Amino acid sequence: MSGRGKALLVRIAGRVQGVGFRAWTRDEARRIGLRGWVRNEPDGSVSALIAGSNEAVAEMLKALWQGPSGADVGSVEPEPADPFDAPADFGIAG
């Protein structure tokens, strides 16, 4: 993955919809310097593709456990993803 860094597809579950989780994730990811997207899922979870340096990805994983005020994160489940699937910026996908 040299040159493009590391990428993870992350599923976040708990009270993560209706609390500003997607906007918070976008803002945090941009602050950290990540590429990717975040979206709500029909089952009430949130999915995010996060891509960047190993350090930035690790920082974001820690941040996802906190979330915005009002969120109650029950789980953060990452799985490897292809960094080439990440867009050039970080946005809300749905």
C-alpha positions in Angstrom: 0.0 0.0 0.0 2.9 2.3 -0.3 2.2 5.7 -1.7 -1.5 5.5 -0.8 -1.3 4.5 2.8 -3.8 2.3 4.6 -7.5 2.0 4.2 -10.2 0.5 6.4 -13.9 0.0 5.9 -15.4 0.6 9.4 -18.9 -0.2 10.7 -19.9 1.8 13.8 -22.9 0.6 15.8 -24.8 2.0 18.7 -26.7 5.3 18.9 -24.9 6.8 15.9 -27.8 8.0 13.7 -29.6 11.2 14.4 -26.8 12.7 16.5 -24.7 14.3 13.8 -22.3 11.4 13.5 -21.7 11.7 9.7 -20.9 15.4 9.8 -18.7 14.9 12.9 -16.9 12.0 11.1 -16.3 14.1 8.0 -15.0 17.1 10.0 -12.6 14.8 12.1 -11.4 13.0 9.0 -10.6 16.2 7.2 -8.9 17.6 10.3 -6.7 14.5 10.5 -6.0 14.5 6.7 -7.9 11.3 5.7 -9.7 10.5 2.4 -12.9 8.5 2.2 -16.6 8.7 3.0 -19.2 8.1 5.7 -22.8 7.0 5.3 -25.8 5.8 7.3 -26.9 2.2 6.9 -30.5 0.9 7.0 -29.8 -1.2 10.1 -29.0 2.0 12.2 -25.2 1.7 11.9 -22.8 4.0 10.2 -20.2 2.9 7.7 -17.0 4.8 6.8 -14.2 4.2 4.4 -11.1 5.9 6.0 -7.8 6.1 4.1 -4.5 7.8 4.8 -1.3 7.2 6.7 -1.2 4.5 9.3 -1.0 7.1 12.1 -4.0 9.1 10.8 -6.1 5.9 10.3 -5.2 4.8 13.9 -6.1 8.2 15.3 -9.5 8.1 13.5 -10.3 4.7 14.8 -9.8 6.0 18.4 -11.9 9.0 17.6 -14.8 6.9 16.2 -15.2 5.3 19.7 -16.0 8.7 21.1 -18.1 10.2 18.3 -20.0 13.5 18.8 -21.9 14.5 21.9 -25.1 12.5 22.0 -23.6 9.4 20.4 -23.3 6.2 22.3 -20.9 4.0 20.3 -21.3 0.3 21.0 -18.8 -1.1 18.5 -16.3 -0.1 15.9 -15.5 -2.9 13.5 -12.8 -2.3 10.9 -11.9 -4.5 8.0 -9.1 -3.9 5.4 -10.0 -2.0 2.3 -8.3 -0.9 -0.9 -6.9 2.6 -0.5 -7.5 3.2 -4.2 -11.2 3.0 -3.5 -11.1 6.2 -1.5 -11.9 9.5 -3.2 -9.4 12.4 -3.1 -11.3 14.1 -0.2 -13.6 13.0 2.6 -17.3 13.4 2.3 -20.8 12.2 3.3 -22.0 9.5 0.9 -25.6 9.2 2.0 
